[in-house]
Amino acid sequence: MARRAPAAARVADRVAEFAGTTTFVLLHVALLAFWLPVNLGFVPFIPPFDPYPFGLLAALFSVEGVLLAVFVLIKQNRMGARDEERAHLDLQVSLLAEQEVTKVIQMLERISTALKIEDQVVDQEARELGQHTAVGNLARHLHQRLHKDEE
């Protein structure tokens, strides 16, 4: 999925990942450590370029906040789509495993019947588990329940 992602989504992922690091915080602290003394007039050889109440700084942080929020939302949307794909794959594997286990139980029943040891090997629970599970009906029922809950 990462390889199929458009370049813009990969950039959004990188930005969102970087924004969640200590380096990102330290860069902001360094920026403020430079910005505030300069613009409060404490650095004599650099004239203030954004005097108090620091309108330019506020605008820069506001724009940064909006962009970061968008990048994080893009990343979350991609993560949600990836999670849905994984859940669908997990369901498919589980349904396949269900079919395989049912077949194994059915074979065990046939073997134990042929060996005339069915009563010793196969109990009521095994008989129930060996019954064919209508996987398609189960999947449809789950799908309907999920969409009903979303409404």
N, CA and C atoms as an extended XYZ file, in Angstrom:
453
Properties=species:S:1:pos:R:3:atomname:S:1:resname:S:1:resid:I:1 pbc="F F F"
N         0.829       -1.191        0.000 N   MET     1
C         0.000        0.000        0.000 CA  MET     1
C         0.869        1.249        0.000 C   MET     1
N         1.997        1.210        0.720 N   ALA     2
C         2.895        2.369        0.751 CA  ALA     2
C         3.477        2.645       -0.626 C   ALA     2
N         3.765        1.572       -1.370 N   ARG     3
C         4.332        1.763       -2.710 CA  ARG     3
C         3.300        2.303       -3.685 C   ARG     3
N         2.021        1.991       -3.454 N   ARG     4
C         0.956        2.456       -4.348 CA  ARG     4
C         0.524        3.880       -4.042 C   ARG     4
N         0.940        4.419       -2.911 N   ALA     5
C         0.491        5.746       -2.481 CA  ALA     5
C         1.032        6.827       -3.409 C   ALA     5
N         0.213        7.825       -3.693 N   PRO     6
C         0.703        8.949       -4.496 CA  PRO     6
C         1.800        9.703       -3.732 C   PRO     6
N         2.603       10.435       -4.481 N   ALA     7
C         3.722       11.173       -3.874 CA  ALA     7
C         3.228       12.140       -2.801 C   ALA     7
N         2.103       12.798       -3.028 N   ALA     8
C         1.575       13.754       -2.046 CA  ALA     8
C         1.235       13.050       -0.725 C   ALA     8
N         0.696       11.846       -0.806 N   ALA     9
C         0.360       11.107        0.411 CA  ALA     9
C         1.622       10.681        1.148 C   ALA     9
N         2.645       10.301        0.399 N   ARG    10
C         3.912        9.924        1.045 CA  ARG    10
C         4.548       11.130        1.727 C   ARG    10
N         4.453       12.308        1.094 N   VAL    11
C         4.971       13.539        1.711 CA  VAL    11
C         4.183       13.828        2.990 C   VAL    11
N         2.864       13.701        2.917 N   ALA    12
C         2.024       13.938        4.097 CA  ALA    12
C         2.407       12.987        5.228 C   ALA    12
N         2.674       11.735        4.893 N   ASP    13
C         3.104       10.767        5.909 CA  ASP    13
C         4.408       11.199        6.564 C   ASP    13
N         5.360       11.618        5.765 N   ARG    14
C         6.668       12.022        6.299 CA  ARG    14
C         6.543       13.252        7.193 C   ARG    14
N         5.761       14.222        6.744 N   VAL    15
C         5.579       15.444        7.536 CA  VAL    15
C         4.894       15.105        8.860 C   VAL    15
N         3.837       14.293        8.809 N   ALA    16
C         3.118       13.924       10.033 CA  ALA    16
C         4.023       13.140       10.976 C   ALA    16
N         4.857       12.265       10.422 N   GLU    17
C         5.791       11.508       11.263 CA  GLU    17
C         6.816       12.435       11.908 C   GLU    17
N         7.347       13.385       11.127 N   PHE    18
C         8.348       14.307       11.654 CA  PHE    18
C         7.751       15.215       12.727 C   PHE    18
N         6.500       15.639       12.523 N   ALA    19
C         5.859       16.544       13.477 CA  ALA    19
C         5.684       15.889       14.843 C   ALA    19
N         5.733       14.584       14.894 N   GLY    20
C         5.579       13.883       16.161 CA  GLY    20
C         6.899       13.509       16.815 C   GLY    20
N         7.963       14.229       16.491 N   THR    21
C         9.271       13.903       17.053 CA  THR    21
C         9.763       14.988       18.005 C   THR    21
N        10.735       14.609       18.817 N   THR    22
C        11.375       15.563       19.713 CA  THR    22
C        12.153       16.600       18.910 C   THR    22
N        12.706       16.200       17.786 N   THR    23
C        13.443       17.133       16.926 CA  THR    23
C        12.551       18.291       16.498 C   THR    23
N        11.322       17.975       16.154 N   PHE    24
C        10.359       19.000       15.744 CA  PHE    24
C        10.141       20.005       16.883 C   PHE    24
N         9.968       19.497       18.086 N   VAL    25
C         9.769       20.365       19.248 CA  VAL    25
C        11.009       21.222       19.490 C   VAL    25
N        12.174       20.597       19.420 N   LEU    26
C        13.418       21.338       19.662 CA  LEU    26
C        13.635       22.425       18.614 C   LEU    26
N        13.267       22.166       17.369 N   LEU    27
C        13.368       23.201       16.331 CA  LEU    27
C        12.474       24.394       16.662 C   LEU    27
N        11.292       24.129       17.174 N   HIS    28
C        10.399       25.225       17.553 CA  HIS    28
C        10.942       26.004       18.748 C   HIS    28
N        11.497       25.281       19.698 N   VAL    29
C        12.099       25.956       20.850 CA  VAL    29
C        13.258       26.839       20.386 C   VAL    29
N        14.090       26.320       19.468 N   ALA    30
C        15.218       27.102       18.944 CA  ALA    30
C        14.713       28.335       18.185 C   ALA    30
N        13.659       28.144       17.387 N   LEU    31
C        13.085       29.279       16.659 CA  LEU    31
C        12.606       30.351       17.632 C   LEU    31
N        11.893       29.938       18.667 N   LEU    32
C        11.402       30.908       19.660 CA  LEU    32
C        12.558       31.542       20.435 C   LEU    32
N        13.593       30.753       20.719 N   ALA    33
C        14.760       31.291       21.443 CA  ALA    33
C        15.472       32.359       20.616 C   ALA    33
N        15.368       32.279       19.305 N   PHE    34
C        15.937       33.305       18.422 CA  PHE    34
C        14.947       34.457       18.245 C   PHE    34
N        13.712       34.126       17.921 N   TRP    35
C        12.690       35.102       17.542 CA  TRP    35
C        12.390       36.095       18.667 C   TRP    35
N        12.150       35.584       19.853 N   LEU    36
C        11.721       36.472       20.943 CA  LEU    36
C        12.788       37.493       21.342 C   LEU    36
N        14.026       37.090       21.618 N   PRO    37
C        15.024       38.111       21.984 CA  PRO    37
C        15.263       39.147       20.878 C   PRO    37
N        15.285       38.681       19.619 N   VAL    38
C        15.503       39.621       18.513 CA  VAL    38
C        14.377       40.632       18.457 C   VAL    38
N        13.135       40.166       18.516 N   ASN    39
C        11.991       41.053       18.334 CA  ASN    39
C        11.596       41.818       19.592 C   ASN    39
N        12.206       41.477       20.708 N   LEU    40
C        12.033       42.290       21.914 CA  LEU    40
C        13.150       43.329       22.037 C   LEU    40
N        14.090       43.340       21.065 N   GLY    41
C        15.153       44.333       21.022 CA  GLY    41
C        16.348       43.998       21.900 C   GLY    41
N        16.493       42.746       22.320 N   PHE    42
C        17.614       42.343       23.178 CA  PHE    42
C        18.886       42.024       22.402 C   PHE    42
N        18.789       41.931       21.075 N   VAL    43
C        19.965       41.655       20.242 CA  VAL    43
C        20.267       42.936       19.474 C   VAL    43
N        21.335       43.677       19.896 N   PRO    44
C        21.566       45.018       19.345 CA  PRO    44
C        21.908       45.045       17.862 C   PRO    44
N        22.545       44.037       17.328 N   PHE    45
C        22.981       44.098       15.922 CA  PHE    45
C        21.936       43.572       14.941 C   PHE    45
N        20.768       43.095       15.438 N   ILE    46
C        19.670       42.658       14.553 CA  ILE    46
C        18.436       43.484       14.913 C   ILE    46
N        17.950       44.292       13.953 N   PRO    47
C        16.759       45.105       14.255 CA  PRO    47
C        15.508       44.214       14.354 C   PRO    47
N        14.582       44.540       15.261 N   PRO    48
C        13.337       43.762       15.362 CA  PRO    48
C        12.555       43.821       14.042 C   PRO    48
N        12.095       42.671       13.598 N   PHE    49
C        11.326       42.622       12.351 CA  PHE    49
C         9.877       42.186       12.607 C   PHE    49
N         9.568       41.762       13.839 N   ASP    50
C         8.208       41.367       14.211 CA  ASP    50
C         7.973       41.777       15.668 C   ASP    50
N         7.781       43.094       15.901 N   PRO    51
C         7.652       43.566       17.287 CA  PRO    51
C         6.415       42.983       17.984 C   PRO    51
N         6.463       43.080       19.331 N   TYR    52
C         5.341       42.616       20.128 CA  TYR    52
C         4.063       43.232       19.597 C   TYR    52
N         3.020       42.494       19.401 N   PRO    53
C         2.596       41.187       19.872 CA  PRO    53
C         2.924       40.031       18.922 C   PRO    53
N         3.973       40.178       18.149 N   PHE    54
C         4.495       39.104       17.289 CA  PHE    54
C         3.444       38.561       16.305 C   PHE    54
N         2.864       39.443       15.534 N   GLY    55
C         1.832       39.077       14.552 CA  GLY    55
C         2.339       38.101       13.494 C   GLY    55
N         3.570       38.334       13.016 N   LEU    56
C         4.129       37.446       12.000 CA  LEU    56
C         4.336       36.042       12.577 C   LEU    56
N         4.852       35.970       13.785 N   LEU    57
C         5.061       34.673       14.445 CA  LEU    57
C         3.735       33.943       14.626 C   LEU    57
N         2.717       34.669       15.066 N   ALA    58
C         1.394       34.069       15.258 CA  ALA    58
C         0.835       33.559       13.929 C   ALA    58
N         1.011       34.339       12.864 N   ALA    59
C         0.525       33.924       11.547 CA  ALA    59
C         1.264       32.678       11.071 C   ALA    59
N         2.583       32.654       11.252 N   LEU    60
C         3.368       31.485       10.831 CA  LEU    60
C         2.931       30.224       11.582 C   LEU    60
N         2.758       30.351       12.906 N   PHE    61
C         2.333       29.182       13.685 CA  PHE    61
C         0.899       28.767       13.336 C   PHE    61
N         0.049       29.736       13.009 N   SER    62
C        -1.324       29.403       12.616 CA  SER    62
C        -1.345       28.616       11.311 C   SER    62
N        -0.592       29.098       10.331 N   VAL    63
C        -0.518       28.387        9.044 CA  VAL    63
C         0.084       26.998        9.245 C   VAL    63
N         1.142       26.944       10.054 N   GLU    64
C         1.774       25.654       10.340 CA  GLU    64
C         0.773       24.701       10.994 C   GLU    64
N        -0.013       25.194       11.933 N   GLY    65
C        -1.006       24.362       12.617 CA  GLY    65
C        -2.039       23.802       11.659 C   GLY    65
N        -2.516       24.653       10.746 N   VAL    66
C        -3.503       24.193        9.758 CA  VAL    66
C        -2.885       23.120        8.859 C   VAL    66
N        -1.681       23.394        8.357 N   LEU    67
C        -1.035       22.421        7.471 CA  LEU    67
C        -0.739       21.105        8.184 C   LEU    67
N        -0.261       21.189        9.420 N   LEU    68
C         0.008       19.962       10.176 CA  LEU    68
C        -1.272       19.164       10.410 C   LEU    68
N        -2.359       19.861       10.716 N   ALA    69
C        -3.634       19.172       10.919 CA  ALA    69
C        -4.056       18.437        9.655 C   ALA    69
N        -3.889       19.079        8.514 N   VAL    70
C        -4.246       18.438        7.242 CA  VAL    70
C        -3.353       17.227        6.988 C   VAL    70
N        -2.048       17.364        7.220 N   PHE    71
C        -1.133       16.239        7.017 CA  PHE    71
C        -1.478       15.073        7.930 C   PHE    71
N        -1.803       15.372        9.175 N   VAL    72
C        -2.161       14.305       10.119 CA  VAL    72
C        -3.464       13.635        9.688 C   VAL    72
N        -4.437       14.413        9.225 N   LEU    73
C        -5.697       13.827        8.753 CA  LEU    73
C        -5.478       12.940        7.530 C   LEU    73
N        -4.630       13.380        6.607 N   ILE    74
C        -4.314       12.553        5.431 CA  ILE    74
C        -3.700       11.236        5.881 C   ILE    74
N        -2.760       11.313        6.820 N   LYS    75
C        -2.114       10.095        7.325 CA  LYS    75
C        -3.132        9.188        8.010 C   LYS    75
N        -4.011        9.760        8.818 N   GLN    76
C        -5.023        8.958        9.501 CA  GLN    76
C        -5.975        8.295        8.508 C   GLN    76
N        -6.350        9.012        7.471 N   ASN    77
C        -7.225        8.422        6.452 CA  ASN    77
C        -6.545        7.240        5.770 C   ASN    77
N        -5.268        7.398        5.465 N   ARG    78
C        -4.531        6.294        4.835 CA  ARG    78
C        -4.394        5.115        5.799 C   ARG    78
N        -4.153        5.414        7.072 N   MET    79
C        -4.045        4.347        8.058 CA  MET    79
C        -5.384        3.619        8.204 C   MET    79
N        -6.480        4.366        8.173 N   GLY    80
C        -7.804        3.755        8.242 CA  GLY    80
C        -8.067        2.842        7.058 C   GLY    80
N        -7.699        3.296        5.869 N   ALA    81
C        -7.874        2.464        4.666 CA  ALA    81
C        -7.015        1.210        4.754 C   ALA    81
N        -5.788        1.356        5.238 N   ARG    82
C        -4.904        0.196        5.385 CA  ARG    82
C        -5.466       -0.777        6.420 C   ARG    82
N        -6.008       -0.248        7.518 N   ASP    83
C        -6.602       -1.107        8.539 CA  ASP    83
C        -7.808       -1.863        7.993 C   ASP    83
N        -8.607       -1.192        7.152 N   GLU    84
C        -9.747       -1.871        6.535 CA  GLU    84
C        -9.289       -3.002        5.625 C   GLU    84
N        -8.241       -2.768        4.849 N   GLU    85
C        -7.704       -3.819        3.981 CA  GLU    85
C        -7.213       -4.999        4.806 C   GLU    85
N        -6.507       -4.702        5.890 N   ARG    86
C        -6.010       -5.777        6.762 CA  ARG    86
C        -7.155       -6.553        7.382 C   ARG    86
N        -8.177       -5.848        7.847 N   ALA    87
C        -9.328       -6.517        8.454 CA  ALA    87
C       -10.024       -7.404        7.441 C   ALA    87
N       -10.143       -6.922        6.213 N   HIS    88
C       -10.767       -7.732        5.164 CA  HIS    88
C        -9.932       -8.985        4.887 C   HIS    88
N        -8.626       -8.824        4.817 N   LEU    89
C        -7.743       -9.965        4.607 CA  LEU    89
C        -7.839      -10.943        5.774 C   LEU    89
N        -7.857      -10.428        7.002 N   ASP    90
C        -8.000      -11.292        8.181 CA  ASP    90
C        -9.303      -12.082        8.119 C   ASP    90
N       -10.378      -11.422        7.706 N   LEU    91
C       -11.658      -12.106        7.577 CA  LEU    91
C       -11.577      -13.223        6.544 C   LEU    91
N       -10.957      -12.924        5.399 N   GLN    92
C       -10.830      -13.938        4.357 CA  GLN    92
C       -10.041      -15.147        4.860 C   GLN    92
N        -8.941      -14.896        5.563 N   VAL    93
C        -8.120      -15.987        6.101 CA  VAL    93
C        -8.907      -16.780        7.143 C   VAL    93
N        -9.637      -16.080        8.000 N   SER    94
C       -10.433      -16.761        9.025 CA  SER    94
C       -11.520      -17.627        8.396 C   SER    94
N       -12.165      -17.107        7.367 N   LEU    95
C       -13.207      -17.892        6.699 CA  LEU    95
C       -12.618      -19.114        6.013 C   LEU    95
N       -11.456      -18.965        5.409 N   LEU    96
C       -10.781      -20.102        4.789 CA  LEU    96
C       -10.398      -21.138        5.846 C   LEU    96
N        -9.888      -20.676        6.978 N   ALA    97
C        -9.527      -21.591        8.067 CA  ALA    97
C       -10.763      -22.318        8.576 C   ALA    97
N       -11.879      -21.633        8.657 N   GLU    98
C       -13.137      -22.250        9.076 CA  GLU    98
C       -13.518      -23.382        8.132 C   GLU    98
N       -13.407      -23.126        6.841 N   GLN    99
C       -13.740      -24.163        5.859 CA  GLN    99
C       -12.789      -25.349        5.976 C   GLN    99
N       -11.514      -25.079        6.160 N   GLU   100
C       -10.532      -26.155        6.262 CA  GLU   100
C       -10.760      -27.001        7.512 C   GLU   100
N       -11.021      -26.362        8.638 N   VAL   101
C       -11.261      -27.107        9.879 CA  VAL   101
C       -12.528      -27.953        9.751 C   VAL   101
N       -13.546      -27.404        9.118 N   THR   102
C       -14.779      -28.169        8.905 CA  THR   102
C       -14.487      -29.416        8.089 C   THR   102
N       -13.678      -29.266        7.037 N   LYS   103
C       -13.321      -30.428        6.204 CA  LYS   103
C       -12.549      -31.465        7.012 C   LYS   103
N       -11.631      -31.013        7.849 N   VAL   104
C       -10.838      -31.941        8.664 CA  VAL   104
C       -11.760      -32.709        9.622 C   VAL   104
N       -12.699      -32.023       10.250 N   ILE   105
C       -13.626      -32.694       11.158 CA  ILE   105
C       -14.484      -33.702       10.397 C   ILE   105
N       -14.916      -33.332        9.201 N   GLN   106
C       -15.714      -34.258        8.392 CA  GLN   106
C       -14.891      -35.496        8.021 C   GLN   106
N       -13.610      -35.295        7.688 N   MET   107
C       -12.752      -36.447        7.378 CA  MET   107
C       -12.570      -37.321        8.614 C   MET   107
N       -12.397      -36.708        9.764 N   LEU   108
C       -12.256      -37.460       11.013 CA  LEU   108
C       -13.502      -38.292       11.282 C   LEU   108
N       -14.649      -37.705       11.035 N   GLU   109
C       -15.900      -38.453       11.207 CA  GLU   109
C       -15.952      -39.660       10.267 C   GLU   109
N       -15.595      -39.458        9.009 N   ARG   110
C       -15.632      -40.567        8.043 CA  ARG   110
C       -14.627      -41.669        8.406 C   ARG   110
N       -13.430      -41.269        8.812 N   ILE   111
C       -12.408      -42.249        9.186 CA  ILE   111
C       -12.862      -43.032       10.419 C   ILE   111
N       -13.365      -42.314       11.422 N   SER   112
C       -13.794      -43.002       12.636 CA  SER   112
C       -15.015      -43.888       12.376 C   SER   112
N       -15.871      -43.516       11.438 N   THR   113
C       -16.997      -44.373       11.055 CA  THR   113
C       -16.476      -45.629       10.365 C   THR   113
N       -15.530      -45.458        9.447 N   ALA   114
C       -14.972      -46.608        8.730 CA  ALA   114
C       -14.258      -47.569        9.680 C   ALA   114
N       -13.634      -47.022       10.725 N   LEU   115
C       -12.922      -47.859       11.701 CA  LEU   115
C       -13.847      -48.348       12.818 C   LEU   115
N       -15.111      -47.930       12.745 N   LYS   116
C       -16.123      -48.288       13.730 CA  LYS   116
C       -15.743      -47.832       15.146 C   LYS   116
N       -15.161      -46.655       15.227 N   ILE   117
C       -14.832      -46.062       16.527 CA  ILE   117
C       -15.450      -44.665       16.655 C   ILE   117
N       -16.491      -44.446       15.890 N   GLU   118
C       -17.109      -43.126       15.827 CA  GLU   118
C       -17.593      -42.646       17.195 C   GLU   118
N       -18.194      -43.538       17.980 N   ASP   119
C       -18.715      -43.137       19.290 CA  ASP   119
C       -17.602      -42.701       20.235 C   ASP   119
N       -16.416      -43.249       20.067 N   GLN   120
C       -15.297      -42.907       20.945 CA  GLN   120
C       -14.603      -41.608       20.521 C   GLN   120
N       -14.701      -41.270       19.252 N   VAL   121
C       -13.934      -40.138       18.716 CA  VAL   121
C       -14.798      -38.894       18.512 C   VAL   121
N       -15.999      -39.089       17.989 N   VAL   122
C       -16.822      -37.958       17.570 CA  VAL   122
C       -17.955      -37.757       18.567 C   VAL   122
N       -17.939      -36.607       19.248 N   ASP   123
C       -19.023      -36.273       20.161 CA  ASP   123
C       -19.981      -35.290       19.482 C   ASP   123
N       -20.994      -34.857       20.214 N   GLN   124
C       -22.006      -33.960       19.639 CA  GLN   124
C       -21.396      -32.632       19.182 C   GLN   124
N       -20.468      -32.107       19.976 N   GLU   125
C       -19.841      -30.836       19.610 CA  GLU   125
C       -19.059      -30.975       18.300 C   GLU   125
N       -18.341      -32.085       18.135 N   ALA   126
C       -17.595      -32.317       16.890 CA  ALA   126
C       -18.549      -32.439       15.714 C   ALA   126
N       -19.690      -33.077       15.932 N   ARG   127
C       -20.687      -33.190       14.846 CA  ARG   127
C       -21.180      -31.805       14.423 C   ARG   127
N       -21.446      -30.958       15.423 N   GLU   128
C       -21.920      -29.599       15.113 CA  GLU   128
C       -20.838      -28.802       14.383 C   GLU   128
N       -19.596      -28.932       14.854 N   LEU   129
C       -18.510      -28.198       14.204 CA  LEU   129
C       -18.236      -28.724       12.806 C   LEU   129
N       -18.544      -29.987       12.563 N   GLY   130
C       -18.318      -30.583       11.250 CA  GLY   130
C       -19.386      -30.235       10.228 C   GLY   130
N       -20.455      -29.597       10.695 N   GLN   131
C       -21.511      -29.188        9.761 CA  GLN   131
C       -20.997      -28.043        8.910 C   GLN   131
N       -21.413      -28.025        7.664 N   HIS   132
C       -20.968      -26.976        6.740 CA  HIS   132
C       -21.463      -25.616        7.230 C   HIS   132
N       -20.558      -24.673        7.330 N   THR   133
C       -20.902      -23.304        7.713 CA  THR   133
C       -21.151      -22.503        6.443 C   THR   133
N       -22.285      -21.859        6.384 N   ALA   134
C       -22.613      -21.035        5.214 CA  ALA   134
C       -21.834      -19.728        5.334 C   ALA   134
N       -20.614      -19.755        4.851 N   VAL   135
C       -19.710      -18.609        4.987 CA  VAL   135
C       -20.270      -17.383        4.277 C   VAL   135
N       -20.841      -17.579        3.116 N   GLY   136
C       -21.420      -16.455        2.373 CA  GLY   136
C       -22.528      -15.771        3.162 C   GLY   136
N       -23.411      -16.582        3.783 N   ASN   137
C       -24.488      -16.015        4.596 CA  ASN   137
C       -23.921      -15.269        5.802 C   ASN   137
N       -22.905      -15.845        6.418 N   LEU   138
C       -22.264      -15.212        7.555 CA  LEU   138
C       -21.662      -13.862        7.155 C   LEU   138
N       -20.957      -13.826        6.043 N   ALA   139
C       -20.343      -12.583        5.569 CA  ALA   139
C       -21.415      -11.534        5.257 C   ALA   139
N       -22.515      -11.966        4.610 N   ARG   140
C       -23.602      -11.026        4.295 CA  ARG   140
C       -24.231      -10.474        5.579 C   ARG   140
N       -24.438      -11.363        6.561 N   HIS   141
C       -25.028      -10.944        7.835 CA  HIS   141
C       -24.126       -9.921        8.533 C   HIS   141
N       -22.819      -10.184        8.561 N   LEU   142
C       -21.875       -9.240        9.171 CA  LEU   142
C       -21.885       -7.911        8.438 C   LEU   142
N       -21.901       -7.976        7.113 N   HIS   143
C       -21.914       -6.753        6.297 CA  HIS   143
C       -23.162       -5.921        6.599 C   HIS   143
N       -24.315       -6.584        6.681 N   GLN   144
C       -25.555       -5.871        6.979 CA  GLN   144
C       -25.514       -5.248        8.368 C   GLN   144
N       -24.985       -5.993        9.356 N   ARG   145
C       -24.895       -5.479       10.720 CA  ARG   145
C       -23.974       -4.260       10.784 C   ARG   145
N       -22.836       -4.329       10.088 N   LEU   146
C       -21.895       -3.210       10.104 CA  LEU   146
C       -22.526       -1.962        9.511 C   LEU   146
N       -23.218       -2.128        8.393 N   HIS   147
C       -23.816       -0.961        7.749 CA  HIS   147
C       -25.027       -0.449        8.533 C   HIS   147
N       -25.726       -1.345        9.228 N   LYS   148
C       -26.841       -0.921       10.075 CA  LYS   148
C       -26.325       -0.085       11.243 C   LYS   148
N       -25.189       -0.495       11.825 N   ASP   149
C       -24.608        0.239       12.940 CA  ASP   149
C       -24.079        1.599       12.523 C   ASP   149
N       -23.696        1.754       11.247 N   GLU   150
C       -23.151        3.032       10.762 CA  GLU   150
C       -24.252        4.070       10.566 C   GLU   150
N       -25.485        3.616       10.386 N   GLU   151
C       -26.591        4.542       10.106 CA  GLU   151
C       -27.049        5.274       11.324 C   GLU   151
